[in-house]
Amino acid sequence: MIGYDFWEMDALPYDSHPINSGFFVQRHGTRSASLLLREAPGVELVPYRYPRPDMSRMQALVEHSEVLQLDPRWSATRIGETLREAYRILAQCGIAPGDVSSYAIRADDYLLDLSTGSARSLLEAAGVRQPAVVFARETRMAQAYLGEAFGIGNTTRRPWLANSVWLMLDVDDAGIALAHELYHVLANSGAHVEDRPNLMQPDTRPESTELTPQQCRLAQLTAVANGLLKRDRE
């Protein structure tokens, strides 16, 4: 199922009429969806349940971001699936994508891999907005990771990398890895936790996608302060 329940914080976005009577069953969402599909049959609808217990979950939207494809083996299909999975995970924190621009970059061979110097040439030439997600070929960093995040806190001497996330071609569970690295950037923190269900373990796993309310709040407040998120009511 696609969608999310921000009330009970699970992947089952079911709702019911507040009268809660078997003799008075009303599905207002179903009626509304039927009208929308009748008037605009080309649209796709995704169900979400609003977070009445904590309306702060409705606040955060990623305002702008850039997606750069450096290696054509990162297909449009795989990139799309990776982004959807990452934002499905971050949805538990009320974080959703805003305006996302995607570009396929054709460049010299040395620019296809992550390294401090080539990244500067690439990002400055492309004039990317922040945050930036780069689907690269390999890494040439001294410590080789298949996914790497650069927040404000760890880029004081290399500001061109600030608020960028890099995924290498051979990364496993790309959507989970992207959500993990994006959280590092949004929270401006390199911290990890030793909690198997949690997204922010040192090593990503398919079964580890949860974030605590405290982690969500940190990401929201920090990213809004750093201009990476905006509140959707502004």
N, C-alpha and C positions, 0 to 999 in steps of 0.2 A: 504494500500500500504506500502511496505517495501522500505526504501531508504530515501534520504534527498537531498534537493536542497541547497547547500552551497552558491549559488549565491544570491538567494532571501530569504534564510533562512526560508524555509517552507518545508512541507512534500510532496511536489509535484515536483519531480526531472525531470521536462520536459525541453527539450532543442530544439532549432531549428537552421537551417543553417543560418549563418550570412548574406548571400545575401538576405534572407527574401523576396523571390519572389514565388508567386503561380505557376509560370512557371518553377521554378527550385527548386524542393523539394528534399532535400537530408537528409537522416537520417543515419549519419555515425555510431552512436552508435548502431542502430539496425543491421546494416551490421556486425559490429564487434562482437556483441553478437551472431549473427547467426553462424559466423565462430567458435567462442569459443565453442558453444554448439554442433556443428557438430563434432569438434575434441575431445571434452571432454564431452560427454553426461551426465556424472555423476556429473558435477559441478552445483552449484546454483549461479545465478547472482543476485546482488542487485544493483539497479541504484543509482548513485550519480551524482550531477551536480557540477562541480568544481567552486570554489569561485573567479572568475576573479576580482571582485571589491576589494577583500581583500584576497590576497593569504596567509596571515598569518594564515588563518583558516585551512590550510593544514599542519600545523607544528606539532601538538601535538599528540603523541601516548603514551598510557600507555605501558611502556617498559616491566615490568614483574609484575605479581601479583599471589597470591596464593588464592585459594578458599578451605575452610575447611567446610565439612559437619559434624556436631556433632550429629544431631538427624536424624534418618532414615526417619522420617515423612517429612523432607525436601527432596522430591523426586528429582531425576535427572531432570525430566521434569520441575518441578517448579523452580529449581535453574537455569536451562537453560533459561526459560522464564524471570525470574527476571534479569539475567545478560543482556539478549538481550534488554529488555525494558530500563534498566538503561543506556546502552551505546547508545541506540537510542536517548535518551534525551541528553546525553552529547555530541552527535555528532554535535549539534548546536554550540558547542565551538571548533569543530575540534579535539575532543578527541576520540580516538578509542582504542580498546583493542589490546595489543601486544601479548606476550607469556603468556597465562593463564594456570596454573597448578591446577588441582582439586583433592582433597583427601577426602575420607570418613574416619573419625576418629572413632575408637572404643576405648573407654576409660572408666575409673571409672565414676560413676554417677555424682559426684560433678564437674567433668570437662566439663559437657555438658552445663552448664549455665555460663553466664557472671558474673564474679566477679574479683576483682583485683588480688587476690592471685592465684586462679585456672587458670586465663588467663595466668599468668606468667609461671606456670607449663606446660600448654598446648603449648603455643607458643614457649617456649624455647626448649621443647622436640621435637616439630615438625620441628624446624629450618626453619620457614617460611620466604619467601621473602616479601618485602614491595612493594606495599600495599597489605594487606591481608583482605579478606572478609570471615567472619565467620558466617555460618548459624547455630545458636545456638538453644537451647531449650527455656530457660527462662533467666531472668536477676535476679541477687541477689544484684545488686548495690543499694545504699541507695535511689537514685532517679531512679525510674524504668521507662525506656523507652524501647519501642519495637524495636527501631533502635538507635544505638549510634555510634558516630565517635570519634576517638582519633587521633588528629593531633600532630605535633611536639610541638605546643604551649601549649597544655594542658596535656602533659605527661612528664614534666621535672622530676617528682618524681616517675614515673612509666614508664620508657623508653621502656619496653617490649611491651607496648600497642601502641606505636607510629605507626601511619599510618595504623591502623586497623579499620575496620568497622564491626559491629556486628548487625545482624538481628535476632530477636526472632521469634519463630514459629508462633505466633499469629499476626504478623505485617500485617496491611492492605496495599494494593497497594504496594506490595513488590518491584517492579521494580522502582517505583517513590521514595520510601523510600531509596532504595540503591543509586539511583542517587543523592538524597539530601545529604546523609551521605558521599558519595564519594566526592562530591563537598567540603564539610567541610574539608576533608583531603587534597585534592589537593590544595585548596586555603589557607590551614592552618589558617582557620578562623571559629569561632563559630557564626558569625554574621547572623542574620535573617533580612528579610525585610517584611514590611506590604504592600504587593502588591499581590492581589489575583491571577493573572496569573503566578506569579513568583514561581519557584521551591523552593526558599529558604525562604518561609514563616515558622513560627514556627511549624505549623502543615501541613503535606503533604495532598494534595487533588488530586483526579483524574484529575481535570481540570487545575492544577497548575504545569506546566512543563517548563516554559520559563526561560531563563537566558539572561541578558542584555549583550551587547558587553563589557561593563566594567567588569562585573562579569567573563565573559569568559577570558578576558585578564589577570585578576588577577589570575585565576586558572592556566592558561598556564604558566605565568612567574614564579609564586611561585613554582609550581610543577616541572618545569624544574630545577629551582635553587636547589630544595631539592632532585633531582634525581629520582622523581617519574614519570616524563614524559621525553620523548626524542623527538627531532624534527625529522620528518620522512626523511629529506634530509641528516641527519648525518650518 
